[in-house]
Amino acid sequence: MTVRVRTTVLTWPEAVPLPTGRAEAACGAGAVTRAQADGWTAGRRRAETGRVFLTVPMFVAAATAPR
């Protein structure tokens, strides 16, 4: 099995909808509380002042079945 991680770093205010959408989806699915989702999206206020640092890790795993 091989696992690789690729991390994207976003530093512009236009990137803010990404975590906001994920927080809303998680809240809608009942995976987190409204307070938790609001905490995740609190960064939007910082983004309005141009201070954004968002990382998006992507995990890829590959393996072969034994014969």
VMD Tcl script that draws the C-alpha trace (Angstrom):
set ca {
  {0.00 0.00 0.00}
  {1.17 3.49 -0.82}
  {-0.23 6.67 0.68}
  {0.66 10.15 -0.46}
  {-0.39 13.53 0.82}
  {-0.57 16.65 -1.28}
  {-1.23 19.93 0.48}
  {-2.52 23.01 -1.25}
  {-1.94 26.36 0.44}
  {-4.37 29.17 -0.31}
  {-3.68 32.72 0.85}
  {-6.26 34.89 -0.89}
  {-9.69 35.97 0.45}
  {-11.52 34.29 -2.45}
  {-10.60 30.93 -0.86}
  {-12.88 31.52 2.13}
  {-16.01 29.89 0.62}
  {-14.22 26.53 0.62}
  {-14.19 25.98 4.41}
  {-17.49 27.82 4.81}
  {-19.22 25.40 2.45}
  {-17.68 22.40 4.19}
  {-18.72 23.70 7.62}
  {-22.30 24.24 6.46}
  {-22.44 20.76 4.90}
  {-21.09 19.15 8.07}
  {-23.60 21.04 10.19}
  {-26.47 20.12 7.86}
  {-25.49 16.45 8.07}
  {-25.43 16.59 11.87}
  {-21.70 15.83 12.03}
  {-20.95 19.04 13.95}
  {-22.97 21.50 16.00}
  {-23.93 24.98 14.80}
  {-21.43 26.44 17.29}
  {-18.63 24.32 15.85}
  {-19.50 25.28 12.27}
  {-19.63 28.95 13.25}
  {-16.20 28.62 14.85}
  {-14.77 27.21 11.63}
  {-16.19 30.08 9.60}
  {-15.05 32.80 11.99}
  {-11.97 33.19 9.79}
  {-14.13 34.95 7.23}
  {-13.78 38.15 9.28}
  {-10.00 37.86 9.12}
  {-10.20 37.25 5.39}
  {-11.94 40.57 4.94}
  {-8.77 42.23 6.22}
  {-6.57 40.24 3.84}
  {-5.23 37.76 6.40}
  {-5.95 34.29 5.06}
  {-3.93 31.09 5.31}
  {-5.85 27.97 4.35}
  {-4.37 24.54 3.79}
  {-6.20 21.71 2.04}
  {-4.62 18.28 2.50}
  {-5.54 15.60 -0.02}
  {-4.77 11.97 0.73}
  {-4.36 9.39 -2.02}
  {-3.98 5.70 -1.23}
  {-3.26 2.89 -3.68}
  {-2.82 -0.83 -3.21}
  {-3.05 -4.13 -5.03}
  {-4.93 -7.17 -3.83}
  {-2.80 -10.22 -3.10}
  {-3.18 -13.05 -5.63}
}
mol new
graphics top color blue
foreach p $ca { graphics top sphere $p radius 0.5 }
foreach p [lrange $ca 0 end-1] q [lrange $ca 1 end] { graphics top cylinder $p $q radius 0.2 }
display resetview
